[in-house]
């Protein structure tokens, strides 16, 4: 599957009328750096990370058990997606998703469990 290229937006009209040229240039520089990072990592891996984290967070909002079921369901769905749509399993995509889910679990742990 071909990598999608991320390009920073060209339209800077959202900045409003009172913004000077230096601020616009700095904004374009930051957007360019973000686009460079996304192009290096790959947008598919970033989306796996974010979707896993989001679905697990929704499950954890109900209960810890629901969060675990959502996590396991996302692993299965990710494998099916890789086999059906991409025709080949990209293990790095799957690992990116698992890391996103695990970070969400860590964010929901009670403080007394961590220390």
Biopython code that builds the backbone (N, CA, C, O; Angstrom):
import numpy as np
from Bio.PDB.StructureBuilder import StructureBuilder

atoms = [
    (1, "UNK", "N", (0.851, -1.173, 0.000)),
    (1, "UNK", "CA", (0.000, 0.000, 0.000)),
    (1, "UNK", "C", (0.900, 1.241, 0.000)),
    (1, "UNK", "O", (1.852, 1.326, 0.776)),
    (2, "UNK", "N", (0.597, 2.173, -0.853)),
    (2, "UNK", "CA", (1.395, 3.392, -0.978)),
    (2, "UNK", "C", (1.199, 4.278, 0.249)),
    (2, "UNK", "O", (0.102, 4.375, 0.801)),
    (3, "UNK", "N", (2.283, 4.916, 0.657)),
    (3, "UNK", "CA", (2.202, 5.821, 1.801)),
    (3, "UNK", "C", (1.511, 7.107, 1.384)),
    (3, "UNK", "O", (1.790, 7.663, 0.322)),
    (4, "UNK", "N", (0.606, 7.570, 2.235)),
    (4, "UNK", "CA", (-0.057, 8.847, 1.978)),
    (4, "UNK", "C", (0.871, 9.966, 2.404)),
    (4, "UNK", "O", (1.465, 9.907, 3.481)),
    (5, "UNK", "N", (0.999, 10.978, 1.576)),
    (5, "UNK", "CA", (1.832, 12.127, 1.910)),
    (5, "UNK", "C", (0.991, 13.159, 2.635)),
    (5, "UNK", "O", (-0.132, 13.454, 2.225)),
    (6, "UNK", "N", (1.525, 13.701, 3.698)),
    (6, "UNK", "CA", (0.856, 14.747, 4.460)),
    (6, "UNK", "C", (1.523, 16.060, 4.098)),
    (6, "UNK", "O", (2.744, 16.189, 4.182)),
    (7, "UNK", "N", (0.731, 17.017, 3.701)),
    (7, "UNK", "CA", (1.274, 18.337, 3.377)),
    (7, "UNK", "C", (0.605, 19.370, 4.262)),
    (7, "UNK", "O", (-0.584, 19.252, 4.556)),
    (8, "UNK", "N", (1.340, 20.372, 4.688)),
    (8, "UNK", "CA", (0.730, 21.410, 5.518)),
    (8, "UNK", "C", (-0.249, 22.235, 4.693)),
    (8, "UNK", "O", (-0.043, 22.423, 3.494)),
    (9, "UNK", "N", (-1.305, 22.726, 5.319)),
    (9, "UNK", "CA", (-2.262, 23.542, 4.578)),
    (9, "UNK", "C", (-1.629, 24.830, 4.073)),
    (9, "UNK", "O", (-0.759, 25.408, 4.725)),
    (10, "UNK", "N", (-2.071, 25.268, 2.915)),
    (10, "UNK", "CA", (-1.527, 26.482, 2.309)),
    (10, "UNK", "C", (-2.290, 27.708, 2.775)),
    (10, "UNK", "O", (-1.713, 28.788, 2.896)),
    (11, "UNK", "N", (-3.578, 27.554, 3.037)),
    (11, "UNK", "CA", (-4.435, 28.684, 3.396)),
    (11, "UNK", "C", (-4.159, 29.105, 4.839)),
    (11, "UNK", "O", (-4.386, 28.328, 5.766)),
    (12, "UNK", "N", (-3.683, 30.303, 5.025)),
    (12, "UNK", "CA", (-3.428, 30.824, 6.361)),
    (12, "UNK", "C", (-4.447, 31.886, 6.766)),
    (12, "UNK", "O", (-4.175, 32.695, 7.652)),
    (13, "UNK", "N", (-5.601, 31.891, 6.135)),
    (13, "UNK", "CA", (-6.598, 32.918, 6.422)),
    (13, "UNK", "C", (-7.205, 32.752, 7.812)),
    (13, "UNK", "O", (-7.826, 33.687, 8.317)),
    (14, "UNK", "N", (-7.043, 31.589, 8.443)),
    (14, "UNK", "CA", (-7.618, 31.376, 9.768)),
    (14, "UNK", "C", (-6.897, 32.176, 10.834)),
    (14, "UNK", "O", (-7.390, 32.292, 11.956)),
    (15, "UNK", "N", (-5.744, 32.728, 10.508)),
    (15, "UNK", "CA", (-4.979, 33.484, 11.495)),
    (15, "UNK", "C", (-5.581, 34.847, 11.784)),
    (15, "UNK", "O", (-5.269, 35.442, 12.815)),
    (16, "UNK", "N", (-6.416, 35.350, 10.926)),
    (16, "UNK", "CA", (-7.029, 36.647, 11.150)),
    (16, "UNK", "C", (-6.228, 37.780, 10.547)),
    (16, "UNK", "O", (-5.167, 37.559, 9.963)),
    (17, "UNK", "N", (-6.730, 38.987, 10.687)),
    (17, "UNK", "CA", (-6.124, 40.133, 10.030)),
    (17, "UNK", "C", (-4.946, 40.733, 10.764)),
    (17, "UNK", "O", (-4.082, 41.326, 10.117)),
    (18, "UNK", "N", (-4.861, 40.613, 12.088)),
    (18, "UNK", "CA", (-3.831, 41.315, 12.834)),
    (18, "UNK", "C", (-2.536, 40.550, 13.011)),
    (18, "UNK", "O", (-1.732, 40.919, 13.868)),
    (19, "UNK", "N", (-2.300, 39.513, 12.249)),
    (19, "UNK", "CA", (-1.109, 38.687, 12.429)),
    (19, "UNK", "C", (-0.033, 39.145, 11.469)),
    (19, "UNK", "O", (-0.296, 39.334, 10.282)),
    (20, "UNK", "N", (1.185, 39.327, 11.975)),
    (20, "UNK", "CA", (2.261, 39.781, 11.110)),
    (20, "UNK", "C", (2.861, 38.616, 10.322)),
    (20, "UNK", "O", (2.511, 37.458, 10.551)),
    (21, "UNK", "N", (3.754, 38.926, 9.407)),
    (21, "UNK", "CA", (4.347, 37.925, 8.524)),
    (21, "UNK", "C", (5.213, 36.929, 9.291)),
    (21, "UNK", "O", (5.260, 35.754, 8.929)),
    (22, "UNK", "N", (5.899, 37.375, 10.342)),
    (22, "UNK", "CA", (6.752, 36.467, 11.106)),
    (22, "UNK", "C", (5.937, 35.362, 11.769)),
    (22, "UNK", "O", (6.352, 34.203, 11.785)),
    (23, "UNK", "N", (4.779, 35.722, 12.316)),
    (23, "UNK", "CA", (3.915, 34.729, 12.946)),
    (23, "UNK", "C", (3.408, 33.732, 11.917)),
    (23, "UNK", "O", (3.351, 32.534, 12.194)),
    (24, "UNK", "N", (3.040, 34.207, 10.739)),
    (24, "UNK", "CA", (2.582, 33.298, 9.681)),
    (24, "UNK", "C", (3.710, 32.373, 9.250)),
    (24, "UNK", "O", (3.480, 31.187, 9.017)),
    (25, "UNK", "N", (4.921, 32.898, 9.141)),
    (25, "UNK", "CA", (6.067, 32.074, 8.749)),
    (25, "UNK", "C", (6.347, 31.014, 9.811)),
    (25, "UNK", "O", (6.625, 29.863, 9.474)),
    (26, "UNK", "N", (6.278, 31.389, 11.098)),
    (26, "UNK", "CA", (6.491, 30.435, 12.181)),
    (26, "UNK", "C", (5.432, 29.339, 12.152)),
    (26, "UNK", "O", (5.738, 28.168, 12.377)),
    (27, "UNK", "N", (4.188, 29.719, 11.876)),
    (27, "UNK", "CA", (3.099, 28.738, 11.797)),
    (27, "UNK", "C", (3.353, 27.762, 10.656)),
    (27, "UNK", "O", (3.166, 26.556, 10.822)),
    (28, "UNK", "N", (3.774, 28.264, 9.510)),
    (28, "UNK", "CA", (4.077, 27.378, 8.377)),
    (28, "UNK", "C", (5.244, 26.465, 8.699)),
    (28, "UNK", "O", (5.245, 25.299, 8.303)),
    (29, "UNK", "N", (6.250, 26.984, 9.422)),
    (29, "UNK", "CA", (7.395, 26.160, 9.806)),
    (29, "UNK", "C", (6.967, 25.013, 10.716)),
    (29, "UNK", "O", (7.407, 23.878, 10.532)),
    (30, "UNK", "N", (6.112, 25.302, 11.698)),
    (30, "UNK", "CA", (5.623, 24.271, 12.612)),
    (30, "UNK", "C", (4.793, 23.244, 11.840)),
    (30, "UNK", "O", (4.952, 22.040, 12.044)),
    (31, "UNK", "N", (3.913, 23.713, 10.958)),
    (31, "UNK", "CA", (3.101, 22.794, 10.155)),
    (31, "UNK", "C", (3.986, 21.912, 9.285)),
    (31, "UNK", "O", (3.713, 20.724, 9.116)),
    (32, "UNK", "N", (5.036, 22.489, 8.740)),
    (32, "UNK", "CA", (5.959, 21.713, 7.918)),
    (32, "UNK", "C", (6.686, 20.649, 8.723)),
    (32, "UNK", "O", (6.890, 19.536, 8.239)),
    (33, "UNK", "N", (7.081, 20.984, 9.958)),
    (33, "UNK", "CA", (7.757, 20.013, 10.820)),
    (33, "UNK", "C", (6.819, 18.873, 11.196)),
    (33, "UNK", "O", (7.225, 17.711, 11.208)),
    (34, "UNK", "N", (5.568, 19.200, 11.504)),
    (34, "UNK", "CA", (4.586, 18.163, 11.828)),
    (34, "UNK", "C", (4.366, 17.255, 10.624)),
    (34, "UNK", "O", (4.313, 16.033, 10.765)),
    (35, "UNK", "N", (4.239, 17.848, 9.447)),
    (35, "UNK", "CA", (4.055, 17.059, 8.228)),
    (35, "UNK", "C", (5.266, 16.171, 7.967)),
    (35, "UNK", "O", (5.108, 15.031, 7.532)),
    (36, "UNK", "N", (6.468, 16.672, 8.222)),
    (36, "UNK", "CA", (7.677, 15.863, 8.039)),
    (36, "UNK", "C", (7.685, 14.657, 8.966)),
    (36, "UNK", "O", (8.019, 13.548, 8.547)),
    (37, "UNK", "N", (7.315, 14.872, 10.234)),
    (37, "UNK", "CA", (7.281, 13.770, 11.200)),
    (37, "UNK", "C", (6.249, 12.733, 10.778)),
    (37, "UNK", "O", (6.518, 11.532, 10.819)),
    (38, "UNK", "N", (5.059, 13.197, 10.369)),
    (38, "UNK", "CA", (4.020, 12.260, 9.938)),
    (38, "UNK", "C", (4.447, 11.482, 8.701)),
    (38, "UNK", "O", (4.129, 10.299, 8.579)),
    (39, "UNK", "N", (5.155, 12.120, 7.791)),
    (39, "UNK", "CA", (5.621, 11.422, 6.597)),
    (39, "UNK", "C", (6.702, 10.397, 6.934)),
    (39, "UNK", "O", (6.769, 9.342, 6.304)),
    (40, "UNK", "N", (7.541, 10.694, 7.914)),
    (40, "UNK", "CA", (8.577, 9.743, 8.314)),
    (40, "UNK", "C", (7.972, 8.524, 9.001)),
    (40, "UNK", "O", (8.352, 7.391, 8.709)),
    (41, "UNK", "N", (7.034, 8.755, 9.909)),
    (41, "UNK", "CA", (6.410, 7.660, 10.651)),
    (41, "UNK", "C", (5.442, 6.893, 9.756)),
    (41, "UNK", "O", (5.430, 5.662, 9.768)),
    (42, "UNK", "N", (4.656, 7.588, 9.006)),
    (42, "UNK", "CA", (3.615, 6.973, 8.188)),
    (42, "UNK", "C", (2.261, 7.233, 8.818)),
    (42, "UNK", "O", (2.052, 6.945, 9.997)),
    (43, "UNK", "N", (1.357, 7.767, 8.049)),
    (43, "UNK", "CA", (0.041, 8.155, 8.567)),
    (43, "UNK", "C", (-0.752, 6.936, 9.038)),
    (43, "UNK", "O", (-1.564, 7.047, 9.957)),
    (44, "UNK", "N", (-0.528, 5.782, 8.423)),
    (44, "UNK", "CA", (-1.255, 4.574, 8.814)),
    (44, "UNK", "C", (-0.913, 4.173, 10.250)),
    (44, "UNK", "O", (-1.794, 3.769, 11.009)),
    (45, "UNK", "N", (0.345, 4.283, 10.618)),
    (45, "UNK", "CA", (0.752, 3.935, 11.978)),
    (45, "UNK", "C", (0.177, 4.923, 12.995)),
    (45, "UNK", "O", (-0.242, 4.529, 14.083)),
    (46, "UNK", "N", (0.161, 6.186, 12.638)),
    (46, "UNK", "CA", (-0.414, 7.204, 13.525)),
    (46, "UNK", "C", (-1.908, 6.951, 13.711)),
    (46, "UNK", "O", (-2.421, 7.075, 14.823)),
    (47, "UNK", "N", (-2.605, 6.601, 12.642)),
    (47, "UNK", "CA", (-4.040, 6.329, 12.747)),
    (47, "UNK", "C", (-4.310, 5.074, 13.574)),
    (47, "UNK", "O", (-5.256, 5.052, 14.362)),
    (48, "UNK", "N", (-3.499, 4.034, 13.411)),
    (48, "UNK", "CA", (-3.651, 2.835, 14.251)),
    (48, "UNK", "C", (-3.502, 3.218, 15.716)),
    (48, "UNK", "O", (-4.317, 2.813, 16.545)),
    (49, "UNK", "N", (-2.479, 3.987, 16.044)),
    (49, "UNK", "CA", (-2.235, 4.418, 17.416)),
    (49, "UNK", "C", (-3.441, 5.184, 17.971)),
    (49, "UNK", "O", (-3.923, 4.887, 19.064)),
    (50, "UNK", "N", (-3.923, 6.172, 17.207)),
    (50, "UNK", "CA", (-5.008, 7.030, 17.692)),
    (50, "UNK", "C", (-6.344, 6.300, 17.791)),
    (50, "UNK", "O", (-7.088, 6.502, 18.751)),
    (51, "UNK", "N", (-6.654, 5.459, 16.815)),
    (51, "UNK", "CA", (-7.942, 4.748, 16.846)),
    (51, "UNK", "C", (-7.971, 3.732, 17.985)),
    (51, "UNK", "O", (-8.970, 3.636, 18.698)),
    (52, "UNK", "N", (-6.893, 2.977, 18.163)),
    (52, "UNK", "CA", (-6.820, 2.055, 19.305)),
    (52, "UNK", "C", (-7.032, 2.813, 20.604)),
    (52, "UNK", "O", (-7.853, 2.419, 21.432)),
    (53, "UNK", "N", (-6.293, 3.901, 20.784)),
    (53, "UNK", "CA", (-6.380, 4.673, 22.026)),
    (53, "UNK", "C", (-7.791, 5.203, 22.239)),
    (53, "UNK", "O", (-8.298, 5.173, 23.360)),
    (54, "UNK", "N", (-8.425, 5.682, 21.194)),
    (54, "UNK", "CA", (-9.770, 6.258, 21.308)),
    (54, "UNK", "C", (-10.802, 5.195, 21.672)),
    (54, "UNK", "O", (-11.624, 5.410, 22.563)),
    (55, "UNK", "N", (-10.768, 4.046, 20.989)),
    (55, "UNK", "CA", (-11.743, 2.980, 21.262)),
    (55, "UNK", "C", (-11.541, 2.418, 22.665)),
    (55, "UNK", "O", (-12.518, 2.174, 23.373)),
    (56, "UNK", "N", (-10.310, 2.212, 23.073)),
    (56, "UNK", "CA", (-10.052, 1.708, 24.428)),
    (56, "UNK", "C", (-10.514, 2.726, 25.471)),
    (56, "UNK", "O", (-11.058, 2.342, 26.506)),
    (57, "UNK", "N", (-10.308, 4.003, 25.215)),
    (57, "UNK", "CA", (-10.760, 5.039, 26.157)),
    (57, "UNK", "C", (-12.279, 5.025, 26.296)),
    (57, "UNK", "O", (-12.807, 5.195, 27.395)),
    (58, "UNK", "N", (-12.976, 4.824, 25.187)),
    (58, "UNK", "CA", (-14.446, 4.730, 25.255)),
    (58, "UNK", "C", (-14.857, 3.520, 26.092)),
    (58, "UNK", "O", (-15.758, 3.618, 26.924)),
    (59, "UNK", "N", (-14.202, 2.387, 25.875)),
    (59, "UNK", "CA", (-14.506, 1.193, 26.662)),
    (59, "UNK", "C", (-14.204, 1.382, 28.136)),
    (59, "UNK", "O", (-14.983, 0.961, 28.991)),
    (60, "UNK", "N", (-13.076, 2.016, 28.441)),
    (60, "UNK", "CA", (-12.701, 2.235, 29.838)),
    (60, "UNK", "C", (-13.636, 3.216, 30.538)),
    (60, "UNK", "O", (-13.733, 3.210, 31.765)),
    (61, "UNK", "N", (-14.319, 4.051, 29.776)),
    (61, "UNK", "CA", (-15.277, 4.979, 30.385)),
    (61, "UNK", "C", (-16.437, 4.205, 31.008)),
    (61, "UNK", "O", (-17.064, 4.686, 31.952)),
    (62, "UNK", "N", (-16.731, 3.005, 30.485)),
    (62, "UNK", "CA", (-17.804, 2.172, 31.042)),
    (62, "UNK", "C", (-17.290, 1.305, 32.187)),
    (62, "UNK", "O", (-17.847, 1.326, 33.284)),
    (63, "UNK", "N", (-16.228, 0.545, 31.930)),
    (63, "UNK", "CA", (-15.619, -0.281, 32.978)),
    (63, "UNK", "C", (-14.282, -0.796, 32.479)),
    (63, "UNK", "O", (-13.979, -0.731, 31.288)),
    (64, "UNK", "N", (-13.489, -1.309, 33.407)),
    (64, "UNK", "CA", (-12.179, -1.843, 33.036)),
    (64, "UNK", "C", (-12.350, -3.060, 32.128)),
    (64, "UNK", "O", (-11.606, -3.228, 31.162)),
    (65, "UNK", "N", (-13.331, -3.908, 32.438)),
    (65, "UNK", "CA", (-13.573, -5.105, 31.626)),
    (65, "UNK", "C", (-13.970, -4.730, 30.208)),
    (65, "UNK", "O", (-13.504, -5.351, 29.253)),
    (66, "UNK", "N", (-14.811, -3.740, 30.057)),
    (66, "UNK", "CA", (-15.206, -3.290, 28.716)),
    (66, "UNK", "C", (-14.000, -2.745, 27.965)),
    (66, "UNK", "O", (-13.881, -2.948, 26.757)),
    (67, "UNK", "N", (-13.112, -2.062, 28.658)),
    (67, "UNK", "CA", (-11.885, -1.574, 28.035)),
    (67, "UNK", "C", (-11.021, -2.714, 27.526)),
    (67, "UNK", "O", (-10.447, -2.624, 26.441)),
    (68, "UNK", "N", (-10.926, -3.794, 28.310)),
    (68, "UNK", "CA", (-10.148, -4.965, 27.879)),
    (68, "UNK", "C", (-10.791, -5.588, 26.650)),
    (68, "UNK", "O", (-10.092, -5.935, 25.698)),
    (69, "UNK", "N", (-12.129, -5.738, 26.657)),
    (69, "UNK", "CA", (-12.823, -6.295, 25.489)),
    (69, "UNK", "C", (-12.624, -5.419, 24.254)),
    (69, "UNK", "O", (-12.419, -5.933, 23.154)),
    (70, "UNK", "N", (-12.682, -4.107, 24.433)),
    (70, "UNK", "CA", (-12.454, -3.188, 23.306)),
    (70, "UNK", "C", (-11.027, -3.339, 22.774)),
    (70, "UNK", "O", (-10.808, -3.333, 21.562)),
    (71, "UNK", "N", (-10.064, -3.474, 23.679)),
    (71, "UNK", "CA", (-8.672, -3.648, 23.269)),
    (71, "UNK", "C", (-8.506, -4.930, 22.454)),
    (71, "UNK", "O", (-7.910, -4.914, 21.377)),
    (72, "UNK", "N", (-9.030, -6.027, 22.966)),
    (72, "UNK", "CA", (-8.905, -7.299, 22.247)),
    (72, "UNK", "C", (-9.658, -7.270, 20.918)),
    (72, "UNK", "O", (-9.185, -7.816, 19.921)),
    (73, "UNK", "N", (-10.823, -6.635, 20.905)),
    (73, "UNK", "CA", (-11.576, -6.494, 19.657)),
    (73, "UNK", "C", (-10.814, -5.669, 18.629)),
    (73, "UNK", "O", (-10.839, -5.974, 17.437)),
    (74, "UNK", "N", (-10.143, -4.632, 19.092)),
    (74, "UNK", "CA", (-9.367, -3.808, 18.162)),
    (74, "UNK", "C", (-8.168, -4.574, 17.605)),
    (74, "UNK", "O", (-7.792, -4.366, 16.451)),
    (75, "UNK", "N", (-7.563, -5.450, 18.397)),
    (75, "UNK", "CA", (-6.460, -6.269, 17.887)),
    (75, "UNK", "C", (-6.970, -7.167, 16.769)),
    (75, "UNK", "O", (-6.342, -7.269, 15.716)),
    (76, "UNK", "N", (-8.116, -7.823, 16.998)),
    (76, "UNK", "CA", (-8.689, -8.702, 15.977)),
    (76, "UNK", "C", (-9.079, -7.902, 14.740)),
    (76, "UNK", "O", (-8.758, -8.305, 13.622)),
    (77, "UNK", "N", (-9.765, -6.776, 14.921)),
    (77, "UNK", "CA", (-10.167, -5.956, 13.773)),
    (77, "UNK", "C", (-8.961, -5.428, 12.998)),
    (77, "UNK", "O", (-9.002, -5.329, 11.772)),
    (78, "UNK", "N", (-7.901, -5.093, 13.708)),
    (78, "UNK", "CA", (-6.697, -4.606, 13.038)),
    (78, "UNK", "C", (-6.064, -5.715, 12.198)),
    (78, "UNK", "O", (-5.614, -5.468, 11.079)),
    (79, "UNK", "N", (-6.029, -6.933, 12.736)),
    (79, "UNK", "CA", (-5.507, -8.060, 11.960)),
    (79, "UNK", "C", (-6.347, -8.323, 10.721)),
    (79, "UNK", "O", (-5.807, -8.557, 9.640)),
    (80, "UNK", "N", (-7.672, -8.285, 10.873)),
    (80, "UNK", "CA", (-8.571, -8.489, 9.727)),
    (80, "UNK", "C", (-8.371, -7.383, 8.703)),
    (80, "UNK", "O", (-8.326, -7.655, 7.503)),
    (81, "UNK", "N", (-8.251, -6.149, 9.153)),
    (81, "UNK", "CA", (-8.019, -5.021, 8.243)),
    (81, "UNK", "C", (-6.729, -5.210, 7.471)),
    (81, "UNK", "O", (-6.688, -4.984, 6.262)),
    (82, "UNK", "N", (-5.671, -5.624, 8.162)),
    (82, "UNK", "CA", (-4.381, -5.829, 7.498)),
    (82, "UNK", "C", (-4.470, -6.944, 6.458)),
    (82, "UNK", "O", (-3.888, -6.831, 5.379)),
    (83, "UNK", "N", (-5.190, -8.016, 6.773)),
    (83, "UNK", "CA", (-5.288, -9.137, 5.837)),
    (83, "UNK", "C", (-6.212, -8.849, 4.664)),
    (83, "UNK", "O", (-5.904, -9.223, 3.532)),
    (84, "UNK", "N", (-7.342, -8.192, 4.913)),
    (84, "UNK", "CA", (-8.335, -7.977, 3.859)),
    (84, "UNK", "C", (-8.003, -6.756, 3.007)),
    (84, "UNK", "O", (-8.005, -6.845, 1.779)),
    (85, "UNK", "N", (-7.723, -5.637, 3.629)),
    (85, "UNK", "CA", (-7.513, -4.402, 2.864)),
    (85, "UNK", "C", (-6.077, -4.296, 2.368)),
    (85, "UNK", "O", (-5.847, -4.002, 1.195)),
    (86, "UNK", "N", (-5.103, -4.534, 3.258)),
    (86, "UNK", "CA", (-3.700, -4.357, 2.882)),
    (86, "UNK", "C", (-3.091, -5.612, 2.259)),
    (86, "UNK", "O", (-2.001, -5.551, 1.690)),
    (87, "UNK", "N", (-3.781, -6.744, 2.360)),
    (87, "UNK", "CA", (-3.361, -8.040, 1.791)),
    (87, "UNK", "C", (-2.113, -8.619, 2.447)),
    (87, "UNK", "O", (-1.680, -9.705, 2.062)),
    (88, "UNK", "N", (-1.531, -7.945, 3.407)),
    (88, "UNK", "CA", (-0.326, -8.414, 4.094)),
    (88, "UNK", "C", (-0.287, -7.759, 5.466)),
    (88, "UNK", "O", (-0.579, -6.572, 5.606)),
    (89, "UNK", "N", (0.074, -8.538, 6.472)),
    (89, "UNK", "CA", (0.106, -7.984, 7.828)),
    (89, "UNK", "C", (1.358, -7.131, 8.003)),
    (89, "UNK", "O", (2.482, -7.603, 7.836)),
    (90, "UNK", "N", (1.137, -5.875, 8.339)),
    (90, "UNK", "CA", (2.233, -4.984, 8.697)),
    (90, "UNK", "C", (2.282, -4.953, 10.219)),
    (90, "UNK", "O", (1.477, -4.276, 10.859)),
    (91, "UNK", "N", (3.228, -5.687, 10.794)),
    (91, "UNK", "CA", (3.296, -5.838, 12.234)),
    (91, "UNK", "C", (3.557, -4.522, 12.939)),
    (91, "UNK", "O", (3.157, -4.352, 14.091)),
    (92, "UNK", "N", (4.212, -3.595, 12.279)),
    (92, "UNK", "CA", (4.489, -2.298, 12.910)),
    (92, "UNK", "C", (3.178, -1.532, 13.117)),
    (92, "UNK", "O", (3.021, -0.848, 14.128)),
    (93, "UNK", "N", (2.232, -1.639, 12.170)),
    (93, "UNK", "CA", (0.910, -1.022, 12.354)),
    (93, "UNK", "C", (0.208, -1.604, 13.577)),
    (93, "UNK", "O", (-0.362, -0.874, 14.388)),
    (94, "UNK", "N", (0.259, -2.926, 13.697)),
    (94, "UNK", "CA", (-0.389, -3.585, 14.826)),
    (94, "UNK", "C", (0.268, -3.186, 16.143)),
    (94, "UNK", "O", (-0.426, -2.941, 17.130)),
    (95, "UNK", "N", (1.577, -3.121, 16.167)),
    (95, "UNK", "CA", (2.294, -2.725, 17.380)),
    (95, "UNK", "C", (1.985, -1.269, 17.738)),
    (95, "UNK", "O", (1.847, -0.936, 18.915)),
    (96, "UNK", "N", (1.876, -0.404, 16.729)),
    (96, "UNK", "CA", (1.528, 1.003, 16.987)),
    (96, "UNK", "C", (0.156, 1.090, 17.653)),
    (96, "UNK", "O", (-0.034, 1.882, 18.576)),
    (97, "UNK", "N", (-0.794, 0.287, 17.193)),
    (97, "UNK", "CA", (-2.118, 0.266, 17.801)),
    (97, "UNK", "C", (-2.092, -0.256, 19.226)),
    (97, "UNK", "O", (-2.731, 0.304, 20.117)),
    (98, "UNK", "N", (-1.347, -1.333, 19.433)),
    (98, "UNK", "CA", (-1.252, -1.906, 20.781)),
    (98, "UNK", "C", (-0.625, -0.902, 21.746)),
    (98, "UNK", "O", (-1.074, -0.774, 22.885)),
    (99, "UNK", "N", (0.403, -0.192, 21.300)),
    (99, "UNK", "CA", (1.028, 0.829, 22.155)),
    (99, "UNK", "C", (0.017, 1.924, 22.490)),
    (99, "UNK", "O", (-0.025, 2.390, 23.628)),
    (100, "UNK", "N", (-0.802, 2.345, 21.515)),
    (100, "UNK", "CA", (-1.835, 3.349, 21.780)),
    (100, "UNK", "C", (-2.832, 2.882, 22.822)),
    (100, "UNK", "O", (-3.222, 3.651, 23.700)),
    (101, "UNK", "N", (-3.248, 1.623, 22.730)),
    (101, "UNK", "CA", (-4.177, 1.067, 23.716)),
    (101, "UNK", "C", (-3.550, 0.951, 25.090)),
    (101, "UNK", "O", (-4.199, 1.232, 26.098)),
    (102, "UNK", "N", (-2.277, 0.533, 25.139)),
    (102, "UNK", "CA", (-1.602, 0.377, 26.428)),
    (102, "UNK", "C", (-1.384, 1.725, 27.121)),
    (102, "UNK", "O", (-1.495, 1.824, 28.343)),
    (103, "UNK", "N", (-1.077, 2.747, 26.344)),
    (103, "UNK", "CA", (-0.916, 4.082, 26.935)),
    (103, "UNK", "C", (-2.242, 4.565, 27.520)),
    (103, "UNK", "O", (-2.265, 5.217, 28.564)),
    (104, "UNK", "N", (-3.332, 4.247, 26.851)),
    (104, "UNK", "CA", (-4.647, 4.619, 27.381)),
    (104, "UNK", "C", (-4.928, 3.886, 28.680)),
    (104, "UNK", "O", (-5.451, 4.480, 29.623)),
    (105, "UNK", "N", (-4.586, 2.590, 28.745)),
    (105, "UNK", "CA", (-4.749, 1.847, 29.998)),
    (105, "UNK", "C", (-3.928, 2.482, 31.112)),
    (105, "UNK", "O", (-4.414, 2.618, 32.236)),
    (106, "UNK", "N", (-2.695, 2.871, 30.817)),
    (106, "UNK", "CA", (-1.853, 3.504, 31.834)),
    (106, "UNK", "C", (-2.450, 4.812, 32.332)),
    (106, "UNK", "O", (-2.330, 5.143, 33.512)),
    (107, "UNK", "N", (-3.091, 5.554, 31.441)),
    (107, "UNK", "CA", (-3.697, 6.824, 31.842)),
    (107, "UNK", "C", (-4.888, 6.604, 32.773)),
    (107, "UNK", "O", (-5.206, 7.476, 33.582)),
    (108, "UNK", "N", (-5.557, 5.440, 32.670)),
    (108, "UNK", "CA", (-6.741, 5.176, 33.483)),
    (108, "UNK", "C", (-6.419, 4.445, 34.786)),
    (108, "UNK", "O", (-7.309, 4.245, 35.613)),
    (109, "UNK", "N", (-5.150, 4.041, 34.983)),
    (109, "UNK", "CA", (-4.818, 3.347, 36.222)),
    (109, "UNK", "C", (-4.932, 4.295, 37.410)),
    (109, "UNK", "O", (-4.572, 5.468, 37.311)),
    (110, "UNK", "N", (-5.433, 3.783, 38.534)),
    (110, "UNK", "CA", (-5.454, 4.628, 39.739)),
    (110, "UNK", "C", (-4.037, 4.973, 40.167)),
    (110, "UNK", "O", (-3.108, 4.196, 39.945)),
    (111, "UNK", "N", (-3.874, 6.138, 40.781)),
    (111, "UNK", "CA", (-2.549, 6.608, 41.188)),
    (111, "UNK", "C", (-1.868, 5.668, 42.175)),
    (111, "UNK", "O", (-0.649, 5.507, 42.124)),
    (112, "UNK", "N", (-2.624, 5.050, 43.065)),
    (112, "UNK", "CA", (-1.994, 4.182, 44.071)),
    (112, "UNK", "C", (-1.472, 2.883, 43.462)),
    (112, "UNK", "O", (-0.675, 2.195, 44.100)),
    (113, "UNK", "N", (-1.892, 2.526, 42.250)),
    (113, "UNK", "CA", (-1.360, 1.333, 41.577)),
    (113, "UNK", "C", (0.007, 1.615, 40.975)),
    (113, "UNK", "O", (0.840, 0.715, 40.867)),
    (114, "UNK", "N", (0.238, 2.864, 40.585)),
    (114, "UNK", "CA", (1.473, 3.213, 39.884)),
    (114, "UNK", "C", (2.631, 3.349, 40.858)),
    (114, "UNK", "O", (3.741, 2.909, 40.559)),
    (115, "UNK", "N", (2.396, 3.947, 42.007)),
    (115, "UNK", "CA", (3.491, 4.217, 42.970)),
    (115, "UNK", "C", (3.708, 3.075, 43.884)),
    (115, "UNK", "O", (4.582, 3.133, 44.748)),
]
sb = StructureBuilder()
sb.init_structure("model")
sb.init_model(0)
sb.init_chain("A")
sb.init_seg("    ")
for serial, (resi, resn, name, xyz) in enumerate(atoms, 1):
    if name == "N":
        sb.init_residue(resn, " ", resi, " ")
    sb.init_atom(name, np.array(xyz, "f"), 0.0, 1.0, " ", f" {name:<3s}", serial, name[0])
structure = sb.get_structure()
